[in-house]
Amino acid sequence: MSLDLTSFASALKQHYTDDRVVNMVYKDNPLLAMVKKYEQFGGKNLPIPIIYGNPQGRSADFATAQANKGSSKLKDFVLTRDHDYSLASIDNETLEASKGNANAFMEAATVEIDGAIQSATRSLAVALYRSGSGSIGQIDASTNLATAIIQLKNPEDVTNFEVGMVLEASTSDGGGVVKATERTIIGIDRDLGTVTVDSVLNTGTAWASQDFLFVEGDYDSKIKGLQAWIPNSAPSNTPFFSVDRTSDVTRLGGVRFDGSNMPIEEALISAANRVGREGGRPDVCFMSFSKYAELEKALGSKVQYIDVKVNAEVGFPGMLVHGPRGPIKVIPDQNCPSDRAFMLQMNTWKLYSLGKAPKILDTDGLKMLRESSADAVEVRVGYYAQLGCNSPGFNCNIKLS
């Protein structure tokens, strides 16, 4: 039987089972793999109630206690979904050349489809750590703006960039506007942490040192990750999912700990004690590979290695450190900013999504669509999701050197 869109859609359905997509998604993304999932986030929004203060009608004097009686302090984080898409095209010549040989076409198609899934996955995995602004890096002050080579301020951010990405720049990390000129990545030096684009930086609408970089279309449009729920500095009165967090910036906006002037193992222990004081029981700490290596060297013969299993096929190596409320698994994640570690009580977090995140978008039953403007067919991957936390104050954003 010849291969057509109908028969190939059936083959795709059998090939891209939920288990296979899940394993592709989770393989190298520890936070994404380990955070709990709620995949029925329907409706317009989803409230997460949080009690941040107990009734204060208490005193050694009864009349005073009665006079000061008040109710619990309660707020609702009203979550809304953000969207993200990754598309793959397969030209019809390949389709025609594979008629009668479904295996040949599957081999060609999976390269593009797997790539689209991986692209959406990395986008989600990076966003889980960030503020929702969409930034994936920043231009360093040492960059020669008369060239097309960007030196990243944080060279480890180079893992967020891919050849072919279309980038935008802005002077502000969200809350502002993007500059009119876009540029496409044509080269990356992953050793030096440099990105080469297709035009000189100071031409057109000039890009400048300290500008933040975004994939085109992402500005202020990504999910609100850890740096939104536990921001680097105390939250302002700007509503966050309808909540003014200034009434208790720790219980509503998490713990911040500056360990940049401490040895890394001391920073983690001190942060764990700070969270413990707030009643938190952190059990996992995520950090970049470079900081993980620094911690491993610092612990020396005292290091305790562990394997953290997510399921039968997905797991991650790590180390143990001991906090005041129990052991904490330290796990490296390429998506974590290198100047931060996030010490989390994992049962307070959940990724809320409309179906799986990410997934092949096939609500009409078709995994492939004919393109209207090209001799090709298209596969769409994406997700509709938001990260949520029911106890921000039990979690810590740690600044590292």
N, C-alpha and C positions, 0 to 999 in steps of 0.2 A: 504494500500500500504506500502511495506517495506521501511525503511529509507536507502537511499544510498547517495553518495556524491552529485549527481545531485539534488536530492530532498532537501537535507540539505542545499546546497548552495543557493537554492531559499528561504528557511526558514531564513537563515542568512541575505540575502538581505532585507527581510521584517523586520527582527528584528533590524538590525543595520542601521537604516535610518540616513541620514545626521543630522537631528535634535537631535537624541539620542546621536550620537557620539559627536556632538558639546557640548551638555549639560554635558556629561561625562568629556570632555576635559576642559571646562571652570569653572566647579563648584568651585574649590578651588584654582584657579590660576588667581588672579586679573589682573596682567599685561598682561598675555596671553589673557585673556578675553577682555580687554579694548583696546588693540592696534588694529589699523585698519588693515584689511586684504586685500591683493591683491593676488588672487589665480590663476593668469594666467602668472606666471613667466616662460615663455617658452624661447627658444633660448639659446645661449651660455652664455650671461650675460645681465645685465640690468643697464644702466647708470643712476645715479642720479645727475643732474647738480646742482651746488650751486654757487651763486654769493657771494663772500666774500669781495669784495671791489668795490666801485663806481669809475667812471672816475674822475681823479684828475686834469683836465685842468681848474683849478679855481684859480683866483687871483684878487685882487683889481686893478691890472694893466693888461690891455688887452693883451699886447705883452707877458707878463710873462705867463698869462693863456694859450695863444696860444702855447708858447714854451714848456710848461709842459703838454700839452694835452696827455692823454693816455686813454686806453680802460678799461672797467670793468674787474675786476679780477674774473675769472671763472675757476672752476675745476669740474671734473666729478668723483664721486665715482662709480666705475664699479663693481657692485655686481655680485658675483657668488654664486651658491647654495652649501650648505653643506647637507649631508645625515645623517639619523639616522634610526635605525631599531629596532624593538622589535618583537620577534617571540613567538608563542604559539603552543604547541603540545598537541594533544588529542589522546590517545591510541585507537587502533582499537578494543580492547576488550570492551571498553565503547561503542564504536559505534555499535558493534555487539549486545551487551546486550540491546541496546535501540531500536532495530528494531521493528517497529510497534508502537513505542511510541515516536514521535518526541518531545513532551514536555519534556520528561525525559532527552533526549539527549541535548536539548537546555539548560536545567538547568545546566547540567554538563559542557557543552561547554562554556557557557557565563562566568563561573568563570575564565577560562583560557583566553578567548578572552578579557574580560573586564580588566583583569590584564595586558595583553599585551598593551592595549590602555592606561591604566593608567601609565604604565612604560614609554612608549614613551612620554606621556604628561608631566610627571614630568621632564624627561630629557630635553624637550624643554623649559619648564617653568623655570627651574634652569638656563639653558644656556642663556636665555634672559637677565639675570642679569650679566653674566660673560664675560670674555675676549675672549672666543673662544679656550683657551688652553685645556679645558676639565676638569680642576681640580674641585673637589667637596669638598675638605677639606685638612687639613695639619696636620702632626704629631707634637704634642706639645713637647717642650723640657723636660717636666716632665715624658714622656713615658719611662718605663723600657724596653729597647730593648731586654733584655734577656727573655722576656715573649712574648705572642702572643696578648697582649691587647694594643690597640692604644688609647691614650688619644688625642682627637682632640684639636687642638690649639683654635679653636672656637667651643665650645660645641654645639652651635645651628646648626652647619653644620650637626649634626647627622641626621637631616631630609632628607639629600641627600643620605643616605646609607640604604641598604636593605640586609637582610640575603640572601645568595646565590650569591651576587655580586662578580665578579672576579675583583680584584684591581691590578693596577700597581702603581709604585712610581717613582718619579723623583726629583732630587735636584732643578730643575728649573720649574717654572710655565709656561711652553711652551717654544719653541725655543731651546730645548735641546734634550735629549734622555731619554727613560724610562729604568729602571733597569730590568735585565733579569728575575728575579724571580717574578711570580705573586702569589697572595694569595687570598683565598676565605673567605668571611665573614661567620662565623658560629654563631655569637651572637652580639647583640647590647644592650647597656644600655642607654636608651634615657634620663634618669635622669642625669647620670654622663657625658654623651657625650663621651662614649667609644665604640670602635668597636673591637670585638675579631675575629681574623683570624685563619686559619687552620695550621699555622706554626710559630715558634718563629721568631721574627723580625730580629735578627742578624745572622740568618743562611742563607745559599745559597748566593745570591747576597743581602747583608744586606741592610735593610731599616734603615734610620737614622732620628733623630729628625730634624724637619723643612722640611722633605721631603713633597712634594705635592702628593696627592692621586688622581687617575683617574680610571674610569671604563676601563677595558681592551679594547683597540681599539679606545679610545676617544682622545688620546693625540694630541693636535693641530688640531682637526678635528670637533669641534663643531661650531655652528653658532656664529657670532660675536655679543655679547650682549652689554648691556649698558656700561660695563667696558672696552669694546673695542672702542665704539664710544665716550665715555666720560671717558677716562682712569684715574686711581687714581693719576697719575702724568702726567705732560705735555708730549704730544706725541713727539717721536723722528722723525728723518727724514726717518725712515723705512716706505716704502710705505704702506698705508692702503687702500685697494681696489684701488690701482694705484695712490693714492694721497699722496704727501709729505705735511704733515700738519704743518710743522714748519714755513711756511710763515705767518700763523695766528693761533696760537695754540688754541685760544678761539673759533673763528668762525668756524674753521675746526675740533676742538677736544673738544668742550664743555667747560663749566665753572667748575672749581674745587673750593670747599670751605671747609676750615678746621674749623669745629665747635666742635672739640673734647675737647676743653677747655671751652666750653660754656654750660650753661643750654640748654636742647634740644629745647625748644621753641624759645630761642634767636638765636640758630643756624639756625633754619628754617626761621625765619624772616630775618636774615642777608643774608642768601643764596638767598631768594626771591628778596631782594633788589639788590643783585649783578647781578642776572639774568635780573631783570628789567632794570638795567643800560645798559645791552647789547641789549635791545629791546625785550627780551623774555616775554611771558605772560604765565608762568607756571600755570597749572590748576590741576595737580595731583602730589602728593608726595607719593612714596612707601617706606615702611620701614619694618623691622622685627617686629614680635609680641612683643618682649621684649622692643624695642624702642617705639613702639606704646603705650604700657602700661606706659612707663616712661613719655611720652608726656601727656597722659591722666591724670596721677597723678599731673603733673606739672601745667596743666591748671585748675584743680580743678573745681570750680563752673563756670568758664568761658568757659568750654568745650561746643562745639556745635556739636551734633551728626547728622549724615546724613546717608541716604541709597542711594547708587549709583547703579542704574539699568543698566545692559548691555542689557538685553532683558526681556521678560515676565517671564522667569524662572530663570535667573541668575542675581544676584546682590550681593553687598558687603557693609557691614557697614563701616563707617568711621567717621572722624571728620573734621571740618573746621578750617583752620588758614587763616589769612588775609594778603596778600602781597600787594605791591604797585600797582599792576596791576589787582587786583581782588582776590576773595577767592580761596583758594587752598584746594582740597580734600586730606586728608591724609588717606591712606588705608594700613592696614597691609597685608603682603604677606610672607608666610613661605619660599618662595624661595629667598627672598632678604637677602644678607649678613648682619649680625647683626651690623657690624661696619660702615654701609653705609646707606644713604637715597638717593633716586633719585627723584629730583624735575624736572618734565617733562612738556613740552608743547606738549600735546598728538597729536595734528594735524600735528606735524612734523615727526611722527614715523609711520612706516608701516611694517608689516610682509609680505614679498613677498614669495610666495610659488608656487610650481607646483601642483595645486590641493589643497585640504584641508590639514592642518597640525595639528595633524597627521591624518592618514586615513588607512583603510584596503587596502592593495595593491592588486588590482585585475584587472590590465590592460588586462589580458587575459580572463577576465570574470569569473574566478574561485576564490572564496574566501577561498577555502581549496585546499591543494595539498597533494598528497601522498608523504610521506618521503621515500627517497631511502635507508636510513641506519637504519630505525627503523620501528617497527610495529605500525605506527601512521600516523596521518594526521597533517598538519601544516597550521597555519594561520599567515600571515605576516602583520605587522603594521609598518608604517614608515612615513617619510616626506622628502621633498626636499625643503629647505627654506633658507632664509636669512633675518635678520633684517636690515632695512634701515632708515636713517634719512636725511631730506633735509635741516635742520638748526641746526646742533649740538650746536651752540653757544647760543641757546635759552633754553638749558637744563643744569642741574647741578648735579654733583656727590658730595655729602656732606659727609665728614668724621665725624663720631660720636665717642664719647668716648667708 
